[in-house]
Amino acid sequence: MTASNSPALEEAAQQLKQLRSGFELLAQTQITAAALGQQARAATALFQSLPPRYEEVLLNLLDRLESSALFTEESCSFSQKGLLDNLQLWADKAQRQLVS
């Protein structure tokens, strides 16, 4: 994909920016994992601008994040901080993919 000012690419970039904001809000416990999941699942322009694997990976991370919210940190097999770190890594890779 080439970087351009196409409306679809601009919308995808805006949705990625909103997701990054959502990741930060979740880290600050200002939104729930379920709310972030809803926001991410609605980012259709972003998913259409990325290879299909990106959507699969993001939804898998969000599913684990939503599941982890049901348990205390000690009883969960993965940490919420680790998942948030992986979401940031996903966003960084998605950003590079959008501009390449």
C-alpha positions as CSV (number, residue, x, y, z in Angstrom):
1,M,0.0,0.0,0.0
2,T,1.2,3.5,-0.7
3,A,0.6,6.4,1.5
4,S,-1.9,8.8,0.0
5,N,-4.6,11.2,0.9
6,S,-7.4,8.8,-0.1
7,P,-10.5,9.1,2.1
8,A,-10.3,5.4,3.0
9,L,-6.7,5.7,4.1
10,E,-7.4,8.9,6.1
11,E,-10.4,7.2,7.8
12,A,-8.2,4.1,8.6
13,A,-5.5,6.4,10.1
14,Q,-8.2,8.2,12.2
15,Q,-9.5,4.9,13.5
16,L,-6.0,3.8,14.4
17,K,-5.5,7.1,16.3
18,Q,-8.8,6.5,18.1
19,L,-7.8,3.0,19.1
20,R,-4.4,4.2,20.4
21,S,-6.4,6.7,22.5
22,G,-8.6,3.9,23.7
23,F,-5.6,1.8,24.7
24,E,-4.4,4.7,26.9
25,L,-7.8,5.2,28.4
26,L,-8.0,1.6,29.3
27,A,-4.6,1.7,30.9
28,Q,-5.8,4.6,33.0
29,T,-9.0,2.6,33.8
30,Q,-11.2,5.3,32.2
31,I,-12.9,2.9,29.9
32,T,-13.6,-0.9,30.1
33,A,-12.1,-3.6,28.1
34,A,-15.6,-4.3,26.7
35,A,-15.9,-0.6,25.5
36,L,-12.5,-0.8,23.9
37,G,-13.5,-4.1,22.2
38,Q,-16.6,-2.5,20.8
39,Q,-14.6,0.5,19.5
40,A,-12.0,-1.8,17.9
41,R,-14.6,-4.0,16.2
42,A,-16.2,-0.9,14.6
43,A,-12.9,0.1,13.0
44,T,-13.8,-1.4,9.6
45,A,-11.9,1.1,7.5
46,L,-8.8,0.3,9.4
47,F,-9.2,-3.5,9.0
48,Q,-9.9,-3.0,5.2
49,S,-6.7,-1.1,4.9
50,L,-4.6,-3.7,6.6
51,P,-3.8,-7.4,5.7
52,P,-6.4,-9.7,7.2
53,R,-4.0,-11.1,9.8
54,Y,-4.1,-7.7,11.6
55,E,-7.8,-8.0,12.4
56,E,-7.4,-11.6,13.6
57,V,-4.5,-10.6,15.9
58,L,-6.2,-7.6,17.3
59,L,-9.5,-9.4,18.0
60,N,-7.6,-12.2,19.7
61,L,-5.8,-9.7,22.0
62,L,-9.1,-8.0,22.7
63,D,-10.8,-11.3,23.6
64,R,-8.1,-12.1,26.0
65,L,-8.2,-8.6,27.5
66,E,-12.0,-8.8,28.0
67,S,-11.5,-12.2,29.6
68,S,-8.8,-11.0,31.9
69,A,-11.1,-8.2,33.1
70,L,-13.3,-11.0,34.7
71,F,-10.5,-12.1,37.0
72,T,-8.1,-10.7,39.4
73,E,-4.6,-10.3,38.2
74,E,-3.4,-13.2,40.3
75,S,-5.9,-15.7,39.0
76,C,-5.5,-14.8,35.3
77,S,-3.0,-16.6,33.1
78,F,-2.0,-13.4,31.4
79,S,-1.5,-9.9,32.7
80,Q,-3.5,-6.9,31.5
81,K,-0.4,-4.9,31.3
82,G,1.2,-7.4,29.0
83,L,-1.9,-7.4,26.8
84,L,-1.8,-3.5,26.7
85,D,1.8,-3.7,25.7
86,N,0.9,-6.1,22.9
87,L,-1.9,-3.8,21.8
88,Q,0.6,-0.9,21.6
89,L,3.0,-3.1,19.6
90,W,0.1,-4.1,17.3
91,A,-0.8,-0.4,16.8
92,D,2.9,0.4,15.9
93,K,3.0,-2.3,13.3
94,A,-0.4,-1.3,11.9
95,Q,0.9,2.3,11.6
96,R,3.9,1.2,9.7
97,Q,1.7,-0.9,7.4
98,L,-0.6,2.0,6.7
99,V,2.2,4.3,5.6
100,S,4.2,1.7,3.6
